[in-house]
Amino acid sequence: MTVLRGAWRLLRVVAHALRGLAIVLLLFPRAGRAARHAHIQRWSQRLLQVAGIELEVVGGFHAGATLLAANHVSWLDIVVIHAVCPRARFVSKADVKRWPLLWRLIDAADTLYIERERKRDAMRVVHQMAEALQQGHTVAVFPEGTTGDGHALLPLHANLLQAAIATGTPVQPVALRFSEPGHAVSPAAAYVGDTTLMQSAWRIACARGLTARVRVRPPLGTRHAERRRLAELLREELERGLEDTAPA
């Protein structure tokens, strides 16, 4: 039954991804920003449904320009956040451009790309983020820089927070946890080590009772903030959010 469930879900996920590609190619060129955001939200919510993932959200997002900072567990993190905050523009590793089909969907959401192998590229991206924030956009980052297993936060990199400090934009922590029956932290959702995208998608499709829990914490002020201290406060808020996502 597990194999049949996984195969059926994975087939539906692929079909839904192709539908998303059609939307991007046919509707996005003529759609305004609000219409694009509506498409992104509906598509993301439906993807979670066809993958058998329930969504639980507590808290609301700051109105206006915001830098969202979330812990990083899986490629699903972007889908989960877009299901509740479709206006978010993610900063993503340029590696995703090598993902077949998916990269086109990611690119359509006005993603900003960073070459993490090039240390100087972070400064370029910080400038792009600052410009987007000054224009009133919401930008989303994963300060850990890579995915963890979901049990504990990895060290946070403070460099991208400079865009919020430079523009006086609030930083809003977003804590993400994937859980399933018998596991407060889902092993199926973890996208770490040598796990490939297809292996991760198969594990998720085969999982039973997978729930994505989102805790949106109050925004942190950034005026006259010191970058490392801001990162410390962010870590504290993410840890509080993760504690709150633990299943009863």
C-alpha positions as semicolon CSV with decimal commas, in nm:
position;residue;x (nm);y (nm);z (nm)
1;M;0,000;0,000;0,000
2;T;0,284;0,238;0,078
3;V;0,436;0,193;-0,268
4;L;0,099;0,236;-0,440
5;R;0,023;0,548;-0,234
6;G;0,365;0,693;-0,314
7;A;0,338;0,621;-0,687
8;W;-0,011;0,773;-0,710
9;R;0,088;1,087;-0,521
10;L;0,408;1,131;-0,716
11;L;0,220;1,100;-1,043
12;R;-0,024;1,368;-0,929
13;V;0,262;1,592;-0,815
14;V;0,427;1,568;-1,158
15;A;0,095;1,645;-1,327
16;H;0,045;1,943;-1,098
17;A;0,397;2,068;-1,173
18;L;0,319;2,052;-1,546
19;R;0,000;2,247;-1,481
20;G;0,208;2,507;-1,299
21;L;0,443;2,532;-1,597
22;A;0,144;2,593;-1,825
23;I;0,022;2,869;-1,594
24;V;0,365;3,032;-1,594
25;L;0,401;3,017;-1,972
26;L;0,046;3,110;-2,069
27;L;-0,094;3,330;-1,792
28;F;0,198;3,500;-1,618
29;P;0,307;3,715;-1,917
30;R;-0,029;3,899;-1,905
31;A;-0,089;3,886;-1,529
32;G;-0,025;4,166;-1,281
33;R;0,155;4,113;-0,953
34;A;-0,163;4,046;-0,752
35;A;-0,283;3,788;-1,005
36;R;0,056;3,616;-1,005
37;H;0,053;3,595;-0,627
38;A;-0,295;3,443;-0,637
39;H;-0,177;3,179;-0,884
40;I;0,132;3,105;-0,671
41;Q;-0,076;3,062;-0,356
42;R;-0,338;2,837;-0,516
43;W;-0,074;2,624;-0,687
44;S;0,130;2,586;-0,367
45;Q;-0,173;2,495;-0,157
46;R;-0,283;2,238;-0,414
47;L;0,065;2,084;-0,434
48;L;0,059;2,021;-0,059
49;Q;-0,283;1,860;-0,095
50;V;-0,187;1,622;-0,376
51;A;0,130;1,528;-0,186
52;G;-0,083;1,436;0,116
53;I;0,056;1,713;0,339
54;E;-0,162;1,899;0,588
55;L;-0,084;2,262;0,663
56;E;-0,111;2,420;1,007
57;V;-0,035;2,792;1,044
58;V;-0,027;3,011;1,355
59;G;0,049;3,384;1,336
60;G;0,020;3,653;1,072
61;F;0,263;3,821;0,837
62;H;0,373;4,183;0,867
63;A;0,212;4,415;0,613
64;G;0,450;4,592;0,380
65;A;0,818;4,537;0,316
66;T;0,950;4,249;0,527
67;L;1,247;4,018;0,540
68;L;1,120;3,670;0,627
69;A;1,381;3,446;0,790
70;A;1,298;3,076;0,822
71;N;1,474;2,760;0,932
72;H;1,548;2,524;0,644
73;V;1,438;2,159;0,635
74;S;1,336;2,072;0,280
75;W;1,273;2,199;-0,071
76;L;0,911;2,193;0,048
77;D;0,981;2,495;0,269
78;I;0,932;2,732;-0,024
79;V;0,601;2,568;-0,118
80;V;0,479;2,585;0,242
81;I;0,561;2,954;0,280
82;H;0,415;3,041;-0,061
83;A;0,094;2,864;0,041
84;V;0,048;3,126;0,314
85;C;0,258;3,421;0,191
86;P;0,269;3,412;-0,190
87;R;0,429;3,754;-0,219
88;A;0,758;3,625;-0,072
89;R;1,058;3,649;-0,304
90;F;1,308;3,384;-0,202
91;V;1,685;3,400;-0,207
92;S;1,785;3,061;-0,341
93;K;2,106;2,883;-0,432
94;A;2,176;2,907;-0,803
95;D;2,198;2,527;-0,805
96;V;1,818;2,507;-0,843
97;K;1,859;2,622;-1,202
98;R;1,975;2,266;-1,272
99;W;1,649;2,115;-1,144
100;P;1,441;1,999;-1,442
101;L;1,103;2,174;-1,470
102;L;1,102;2,302;-1,111
103;W;1,354;2,577;-1,173
104;R;1,116;2,744;-1,420
105;L;0,846;2,753;-1,153
106;I;1,092;2,887;-0,896
107;D;1,214;3,154;-1,136
108;A;0,857;3,268;-1,208
109;A;0,819;3,366;-0,840
110;D;1,082;3,642;-0,885
111;T;1,348;3,443;-0,705
112;L;1,685;3,602;-0,629
113;Y;1,982;3,370;-0,687
114;I;2,307;3,347;-0,495
115;E;2,628;3,167;-0,591
116;R;2,729;3,042;-0,246
117;E;3,064;2,918;-0,374
118;R;3,159;3,280;-0,450
119;K;3,201;3,477;-0,128
120;R;3,167;3,813;-0,303
121;D;2,832;3,715;-0,453
122;A;2,663;3,762;-0,116
123;M;2,727;4,139;-0,138
124;R;2,561;4,153;-0,481
125;V;2,256;3,969;-0,349
126;V;2,237;4,195;-0,041
127;H;2,212;4,494;-0,275
128;Q;1,937;4,323;-0,476
129;M;1,750;4,239;-0,157
130;A;1,780;4,598;-0,033
131;E;1,639;4,728;-0,362
132;A;1,345;4,487;-0,340
133;L;1,276;4,584;0,021
134;Q;1,289;4,955;-0,065
135;Q;1,026;4,884;-0,332
136;G;0,797;4,737;-0,064
137;H;0,854;4,370;-0,149
138;T;0,873;4,077;0,090
139;V;1,199;3,884;0,065
140;A;1,253;3,543;0,226
141;V;1,584;3,385;0,328
142;F;1,710;3,072;0,502
143;P;1,989;3,206;0,729
144;E;2,121;2,856;0,802
145;G;2,240;2,849;0,443
146;T;2,156;2,481;0,399
147;T;1,901;2,227;0,512
148;G;1,914;2,063;0,855
149;D;1,745;1,749;0,984
150;G;1,477;1,952;1,163
151;H;1,583;1,856;1,516
152;A;1,791;2,165;1,586
153;L;1,890;2,488;1,419
154;L;2,222;2,510;1,240
155;P;2,441;2,820;1,292
156;L;2,281;3,128;1,135
157;H;2,469;3,338;0,880
158;A;2,406;3,705;0,946
159;N;2,531;3,855;0,618
160;L;2,195;3,861;0,436
161;L;2,032;4,036;0,733
162;Q;2,231;4,345;0,635
163;A;1,974;4,421;0,365
164;A;1,704;4,464;0,631
165;I;1,931;4,674;0,856
166;A;2,033;4,902;0,569
167;T;1,670;4,969;0,474
168;G;1,520;4,970;0,825
169;T;1,297;4,678;0,728
170;P;1,160;4,444;0,998
171;V;1,281;4,084;1,007
172;Q;1,004;3,832;1,071
173;P;1,103;3,484;1,197
174;V;0,915;3,187;1,048
175;A;0,958;2,850;1,221
176;L;0,891;2,538;1,013
177;R;0,846;2,184;1,136
178;F;0,737;1,873;0,948
179;S;0,592;1,596;1,163
180;E;0,418;1,262;1,111
181;P;0,256;1,003;1,336
182;G;0,519;0,869;1,575
183;H;0,774;1,136;1,477
184;A;0,768;1,490;1,615
185;V;1,027;1,565;1,346
186;S;0,950;1,385;1,022
187;P;1,236;1,174;0,882
188;A;1,056;1,165;0,546
189;A;1,073;1,543;0,501
190;A;1,444;1,579;0,582
191;Y;1,643;1,678;0,272
192;V;1,999;1,639;0,393
193;G;2,328;1,474;0,303
194;D;2,343;1,294;-0,030
195;T;1,964;1,272;-0,068
196;T;1,860;1,355;-0,423
197;L;1,552;1,555;-0,516
198;M;1,379;1,244;-0,652
199;Q;1,461;1,042;-0,340
200;S;1,321;1,319;-0,124
201;A;1,005;1,347;-0,336
202;W;0,951;0,969;-0,312
203;R;0,990;0,965;0,067
204;I;0,743;1,250;0,103
205;A;0,495;1,086;-0,133
206;C;0,511;0,761;0,065
207;A;0,472;0,929;0,405
208;R;0,148;0,891;0,595
209;G;-0,002;1,179;0,793
210;L;0,271;1,432;0,711
211;T;0,195;1,779;0,854
212;A;0,372;2,106;0,784
213;R;0,355;2,329;1,092
214;V;0,427;2,700;1,052
215;R;0,472;2,949;1,335
216;V;0,501;3,311;1,226
217;R;0,670;3,506;1,505
218;P;0,639;3,883;1,568
219;P;0,869;4,096;1,351
220;L;1,203;4,219;1,488
221;G;1,295;4,586;1,448
222;T;1,618;4,660;1,263
223;R;1,678;5,034;1,303
224;H;2,026;5,089;1,448
225;A;2,055;4,709;1,489
226;E;2,391;4,532;1,500
227;R;2,397;4,241;1,257
228;R;2,527;3,968;1,487
229;R;2,297;4,070;1,771
230;L;2,004;4,065;1,529
231;A;2,103;3,712;1,428
232;E;2,106;3,610;1,796
233;L;1,756;3,751;1,850
234;L;1,639;3,578;1,533
235;R;1,774;3,246;1,655
236;E;1,594;3,287;1,988
237;E;1,265;3,357;1,811
238;L;1,304;3,063;1,573
239;E;1,377;2,832;1,865
240;R;1,063;2,955;2,043
241;G;0,865;2,895;1,727
242;L;1,002;2,544;1,688
243;E;0,912;2,463;2,048
244;D;0,559;2,580;1,976
245;T;0,532;2,356;1,668
246;A;0,597;2,039;1,866
247;P;0,289;1,812;1,840
248;A;0,092;1,778;2,165
